[in-house]
Amino acid sequence: METFLLNAGGQKLESAAIDNGYRIYDELGPGLFGNVYEVVLAERLTREGLKVERQKPVPIIVDDQSFDEGFCCDLLVEDKLLIEIISADHLLPIYSQRVTTYLRLMNLPMGLLINFGAPSFKQGVRRIRNGHAT
């Protein structure tokens, strides 16, 4: 059964991110630095009334100790949806592993990996689920 992450107003967060990402890809084209797409996507989602945090720190918490290793996720929307943005010719396994790591450390159910360097926007979007959420 498909579940969706919603904001307080019932808006589907994934849909908002993907729809805006598609428009940005269409407007700017592929292959710019990832931080260009990050700042524009964050602004567009904020304009839609969503809470968006950029470069959100991702701590490692074990045995009630927190370790700051410098991990930061690109975007966190409504404290529920993690978005990692890259701009590469092709996806490497490390990109998905990064999203999986952040999801597990932040105990989030799902994230999006968006590659703005892909030949088409559809080829560049990956939904990644956290199979170890508590």
PyRosetta script that sets phi, psi and omega in degrees:
from pyrosetta import init, pose_from_sequence

init()
pose = pose_from_sequence("METFLLNAGGQKLESAAIDNGYRIYDELGPGLFGNVYEVVLAERLTREGLKVERQKPVPIIVDDQSFDEGFCCDLLVEDKLLIEIISADHLLPIYSQRVTTYLRLMNLPMGLLINFGAPSFKQGVRRIRNGHAT")
pose.set_psi(1, 131.3)
pose.set_omega(1, -178.3)
pose.set_phi(2, -79.2)
pose.set_psi(2, 130.2)
pose.set_omega(2, 175.5)
pose.set_phi(3, -116.5)
pose.set_psi(3, 151.8)
pose.set_omega(3, -178.1)
pose.set_phi(4, -124.0)
pose.set_psi(4, 143.7)
pose.set_omega(4, 173.4)
pose.set_phi(5, -85.1)
pose.set_psi(5, 126.1)
pose.set_omega(5, -177.0)
pose.set_phi(6, -118.3)
pose.set_psi(6, 150.8)
pose.set_omega(6, 170.9)
pose.set_phi(7, -86.6)
pose.set_psi(7, -178.7)
pose.set_omega(7, -176.8)
pose.set_phi(8, -60.5)
pose.set_psi(8, -28.0)
pose.set_omega(8, 179.8)
pose.set_phi(9, -88.1)
pose.set_psi(9, 3.9)
pose.set_omega(9, 178.2)
pose.set_phi(10, 88.2)
pose.set_psi(10, 4.5)
pose.set_omega(10, -179.8)
pose.set_phi(11, -73.4)
pose.set_psi(11, 135.4)
pose.set_omega(11, 177.1)
pose.set_phi(12, -74.4)
pose.set_psi(12, 116.7)
pose.set_omega(12, -175.0)
pose.set_phi(13, -67.1)
pose.set_psi(13, -41.8)
pose.set_omega(13, -179.9)
pose.set_phi(14, -61.4)
pose.set_psi(14, -42.8)
pose.set_omega(14, -179.4)
pose.set_phi(15, -62.2)
pose.set_psi(15, -42.8)
pose.set_omega(15, 178.9)
pose.set_phi(16, -62.3)
pose.set_psi(16, -43.3)
pose.set_omega(16, -179.4)
pose.set_phi(17, -66.2)
pose.set_psi(17, -46.2)
pose.set_omega(17, -177.6)
pose.set_phi(18, -68.7)
pose.set_psi(18, -43.1)
pose.set_omega(18, 178.9)
pose.set_phi(19, -61.0)
pose.set_psi(19, -45.7)
pose.set_omega(19, 179.0)
pose.set_phi(20, -68.3)
pose.set_psi(20, -39.1)
pose.set_omega(20, 176.9)
pose.set_phi(21, -59.7)
pose.set_psi(21, -42.6)
pose.set_omega(21, 178.4)
pose.set_phi(22, -60.7)
pose.set_psi(22, -45.9)
pose.set_omega(22, -179.9)
pose.set_phi(23, -62.9)
pose.set_psi(23, -39.7)
pose.set_omega(23, 178.6)
pose.set_phi(24, -65.2)
pose.set_psi(24, -44.4)
pose.set_omega(24, 177.6)
pose.set_phi(25, -58.9)
pose.set_psi(25, -42.5)
pose.set_omega(25, -179.4)
pose.set_phi(26, -66.1)
pose.set_psi(26, -38.6)
pose.set_omega(26, -177.7)
pose.set_phi(27, -77.2)
pose.set_psi(27, -45.9)
pose.set_omega(27, -173.3)
pose.set_phi(28, -95.7)
pose.set_psi(28, -20.7)
pose.set_omega(28, -176.8)
pose.set_phi(29, 79.5)
pose.set_psi(29, 170.9)
pose.set_omega(29, -178.2)
pose.set_phi(30, -82.5)
pose.set_psi(30, 162.7)
pose.set_omega(30, 165.2)
pose.set_phi(31, 93.9)
pose.set_psi(31, 0.4)
pose.set_omega(31, 174.4)
pose.set_phi(32, -76.4)
pose.set_psi(32, 169.3)
pose.set_omega(32, 175.3)
pose.set_phi(33, -59.7)
pose.set_psi(33, 145.6)
pose.set_omega(33, -177.1)
pose.set_phi(34, -58.8)
pose.set_psi(34, -34.4)
pose.set_omega(34, -177.9)
pose.set_phi(35, -67.1)
pose.set_psi(35, -22.0)
pose.set_omega(35, 174.4)
pose.set_phi(36, -63.9)
pose.set_psi(36, -49.2)
pose.set_omega(36, -179.7)
pose.set_phi(37, -66.8)
pose.set_psi(37, -35.9)
pose.set_omega(37, -179.9)
pose.set_phi(38, -60.6)
pose.set_psi(38, -50.5)
pose.set_omega(38, -176.7)
pose.set_phi(39, -66.2)
pose.set_psi(39, -38.0)
pose.set_omega(39, -179.2)
pose.set_phi(40, -71.1)
pose.set_psi(40, -43.3)
pose.set_omega(40, 178.9)
pose.set_phi(41, -63.8)
pose.set_psi(41, -42.1)
pose.set_omega(41, 178.0)
pose.set_phi(42, -59.6)
pose.set_psi(42, -43.5)
pose.set_omega(42, -179.5)
pose.set_phi(43, -65.6)
pose.set_psi(43, -42.6)
pose.set_omega(43, -179.4)
pose.set_phi(44, -64.2)
pose.set_psi(44, -42.7)
pose.set_omega(44, 179.3)
pose.set_phi(45, -67.7)
pose.set_psi(45, -37.6)
pose.set_omega(45, 176.5)
pose.set_phi(46, -63.3)
pose.set_psi(46, -41.1)
pose.set_omega(46, 178.6)
pose.set_phi(47, -60.5)
pose.set_psi(47, -28.7)
pose.set_omega(47, 177.5)
pose.set_phi(48, -81.8)
pose.set_psi(48, 3.4)
pose.set_omega(48, 177.2)
pose.set_phi(49, 90.5)
pose.set_psi(49, 12.5)
pose.set_omega(49, 179.8)
pose.set_phi(50, -92.4)
pose.set_psi(50, 146.1)
pose.set_omega(50, 174.3)
pose.set_phi(51, -79.8)
pose.set_psi(51, 122.0)
pose.set_omega(51, -177.9)
pose.set_phi(52, -129.2)
pose.set_psi(52, 128.4)
pose.set_omega(52, 174.5)
pose.set_phi(53, -112.5)
pose.set_psi(53, 131.7)
pose.set_omega(53, 177.2)
pose.set_phi(54, -100.0)
pose.set_psi(54, 144.4)
pose.set_omega(54, 177.4)
pose.set_phi(55, 50.3)
pose.set_psi(55, 49.9)
pose.set_omega(55, -179.5)
pose.set_phi(56, -71.6)
pose.set_psi(56, 123.1)
pose.set_omega(56, 177.9)
pose.set_phi(57, -60.2)
pose.set_psi(57, 142.4)
pose.set_omega(57, 179.0)
pose.set_phi(58, -120.0)
pose.set_psi(58, 98.3)
pose.set_omega(58, -178.8)
pose.set_phi(59, -79.8)
pose.set_psi(59, 159.8)
pose.set_omega(59, 171.1)
pose.set_phi(60, -102.3)
pose.set_psi(60, 119.0)
pose.set_omega(60, -178.9)
pose.set_phi(61, -118.4)
pose.set_psi(61, 117.3)
pose.set_omega(61, -179.9)
pose.set_phi(62, -140.4)
pose.set_psi(62, 133.9)
pose.set_omega(62, 179.3)
pose.set_phi(63, 52.5)
pose.set_psi(63, 43.7)
pose.set_omega(63, 179.6)
pose.set_phi(64, 60.3)
pose.set_psi(64, 19.4)
pose.set_omega(64, 174.5)
pose.set_phi(65, -113.5)
pose.set_psi(65, 141.0)
pose.set_omega(65, 178.9)
pose.set_phi(66, -110.6)
pose.set_psi(66, 130.0)
pose.set_omega(66, 179.6)
pose.set_phi(67, -116.0)
pose.set_psi(67, 126.1)
pose.set_omega(67, 178.4)
pose.set_phi(68, -98.3)
pose.set_psi(68, 103.8)
pose.set_omega(68, -178.4)
pose.set_phi(69, -103.3)
pose.set_psi(69, 9.0)
pose.set_omega(69, 176.9)
pose.set_phi(70, 85.8)
pose.set_psi(70, 11.3)
pose.set_omega(70, 175.3)
pose.set_phi(71, -72.9)
pose.set_psi(71, 138.2)
pose.set_omega(71, 174.8)
pose.set_phi(72, -142.4)
pose.set_psi(72, 130.1)
pose.set_omega(72, 174.0)
pose.set_phi(73, -85.3)
pose.set_psi(73, 149.9)
pose.set_omega(73, -176.5)
pose.set_phi(74, -62.9)
pose.set_psi(74, -54.9)
pose.set_omega(74, -178.5)
pose.set_phi(75, -136.5)
pose.set_psi(75, 141.3)
pose.set_omega(75, 170.7)
pose.set_phi(76, -126.9)
pose.set_psi(76, 118.1)
pose.set_omega(76, -174.9)
pose.set_phi(77, -105.4)
pose.set_psi(77, 123.1)
pose.set_omega(77, 176.8)
pose.set_phi(78, 55.8)
pose.set_psi(78, 27.2)
pose.set_omega(78, -178.5)
pose.set_phi(79, 58.9)
pose.set_psi(79, 19.2)
pose.set_omega(79, -174.6)
pose.set_phi(80, -128.2)
pose.set_psi(80, -37.4)
pose.set_omega(80, -173.2)
pose.set_phi(81, -114.7)
pose.set_psi(81, 118.1)
pose.set_omega(81, 176.4)
pose.set_phi(82, -90.1)
pose.set_psi(82, 135.4)
pose.set_omega(82, 177.3)
pose.set_phi(83, -128.5)
pose.set_psi(83, 123.7)
pose.set_omega(83, 172.9)
pose.set_phi(84, -109.0)
pose.set_psi(84, 134.2)
pose.set_omega(84, -176.6)
pose.set_phi(85, -118.1)
pose.set_psi(85, 130.7)
pose.set_omega(85, 173.9)
pose.set_phi(86, -131.3)
pose.set_psi(86, 168.2)
pose.set_omega(86, 174.6)
pose.set_phi(87, -142.0)
pose.set_psi(87, 87.7)
pose.set_omega(87, -174.7)
pose.set_phi(88, -134.4)
pose.set_psi(88, 156.2)
pose.set_omega(88, 178.5)
pose.set_phi(89, -61.1)
pose.set_psi(89, -36.1)
pose.set_omega(89, 178.3)
pose.set_phi(90, -151.7)
pose.set_psi(90, 157.8)
pose.set_omega(90, -178.9)
pose.set_phi(91, -79.3)
pose.set_psi(91, 134.5)
pose.set_omega(91, 172.4)
pose.set_phi(92, -104.1)
pose.set_psi(92, 152.4)
pose.set_omega(92, 179.8)
pose.set_phi(93, -55.3)
pose.set_psi(93, -29.6)
pose.set_omega(93, -178.4)
pose.set_phi(94, -61.0)
pose.set_psi(94, -31.1)
pose.set_omega(94, -179.9)
pose.set_phi(95, -65.8)
pose.set_psi(95, -46.1)
pose.set_omega(95, 177.6)
pose.set_phi(96, -66.6)
pose.set_psi(96, -37.7)
pose.set_omega(96, 178.7)
pose.set_phi(97, -63.7)
pose.set_psi(97, -37.1)
pose.set_omega(97, 177.8)
pose.set_phi(98, -61.8)
pose.set_psi(98, -46.5)
pose.set_omega(98, 179.9)
pose.set_phi(99, -63.4)
pose.set_psi(99, -45.1)
pose.set_omega(99, 178.8)
pose.set_phi(100, -58.7)
pose.set_psi(100, -43.6)
pose.set_omega(100, 178.9)
pose.set_phi(101, -60.7)
pose.set_psi(101, -48.5)
pose.set_omega(101, -179.5)
pose.set_phi(102, -63.1)
pose.set_psi(102, -41.9)
pose.set_omega(102, 179.4)
pose.set_phi(103, -60.0)
pose.set_psi(103, -44.7)
pose.set_omega(103, -179.2)
pose.set_phi(104, -67.3)
pose.set_psi(104, -44.2)
pose.set_omega(104, -179.4)
pose.set_phi(105, -66.5)
pose.set_psi(105, -31.4)
pose.set_omega(105, -179.1)
pose.set_phi(106, -95.2)
pose.set_psi(106, -3.4)
pose.set_omega(106, -178.3)
pose.set_phi(107, 53.2)
pose.set_psi(107, 50.3)
pose.set_omega(107, 177.3)
pose.set_phi(108, -105.7)
pose.set_psi(108, 149.3)
pose.set_omega(108, -176.1)
pose.set_phi(109, -77.0)
pose.set_psi(109, -29.0)
pose.set_omega(109, -172.4)
pose.set_phi(110, -157.3)
pose.set_psi(110, 153.3)
pose.set_omega(110, 174.8)
pose.set_phi(111, -143.0)
pose.set_psi(111, 165.2)
pose.set_omega(111, 175.6)
pose.set_phi(112, -115.8)
pose.set_psi(112, 135.7)
pose.set_omega(112, 170.0)
pose.set_phi(113, -109.1)
pose.set_psi(113, 116.6)
pose.set_omega(113, -177.6)
pose.set_phi(114, -116.5)
pose.set_psi(114, 119.5)
pose.set_omega(114, 178.9)
pose.set_phi(115, -104.2)
pose.set_psi(115, 104.7)
pose.set_omega(115, 179.3)
pose.set_phi(116, -80.8)
pose.set_psi(116, 5.2)
pose.set_omega(116, 176.3)
pose.set_phi(117, -100.3)
pose.set_psi(117, -3.3)
pose.set_omega(117, -178.1)
pose.set_phi(118, -69.1)
pose.set_psi(118, 157.0)
pose.set_omega(118, 179.8)
pose.set_phi(119, -60.5)
pose.set_psi(119, -29.5)
pose.set_omega(119, 174.0)
pose.set_phi(120, -139.6)
pose.set_psi(120, 156.1)
pose.set_omega(120, -178.8)
pose.set_phi(121, -62.4)
pose.set_psi(121, -41.7)
pose.set_omega(121, -178.9)
pose.set_phi(122, -57.5)
pose.set_psi(122, -39.6)
pose.set_omega(122, 178.7)
pose.set_phi(123, -68.9)
pose.set_psi(123, -20.3)
pose.set_omega(123, -174.4)
pose.set_phi(124, -95.1)
pose.set_psi(124, -0.9)
pose.set_omega(124, -176.5)
pose.set_phi(125, -105.5)
pose.set_psi(125, 128.8)
pose.set_omega(125, 177.0)
pose.set_phi(126, -130.0)
pose.set_psi(126, 130.3)
pose.set_omega(126, 172.8)
pose.set_phi(127, -94.9)
pose.set_psi(127, 128.2)
pose.set_omega(127, -178.7)
pose.set_phi(128, -122.1)
pose.set_psi(128, 124.9)
pose.set_omega(128, -179.5)
pose.set_phi(129, -99.4)
pose.set_psi(129, 147.8)
pose.set_omega(129, 176.6)
pose.set_phi(130, -92.2)
pose.set_psi(130, 105.8)
pose.set_omega(130, 180.0)
pose.set_phi(131, -78.7)
pose.set_psi(131, -3.3)
pose.set_omega(131, -177.3)
pose.set_phi(132, -118.6)
pose.set_psi(132, 20.8)
pose.set_omega(132, 179.9)
pose.set_phi(133, -68.5)
pose.set_psi(133, 144.1)
pose.set_omega(133, 177.8)
pose.set_phi(134, -105.0)
pose.dump_pdb("model.pdb")
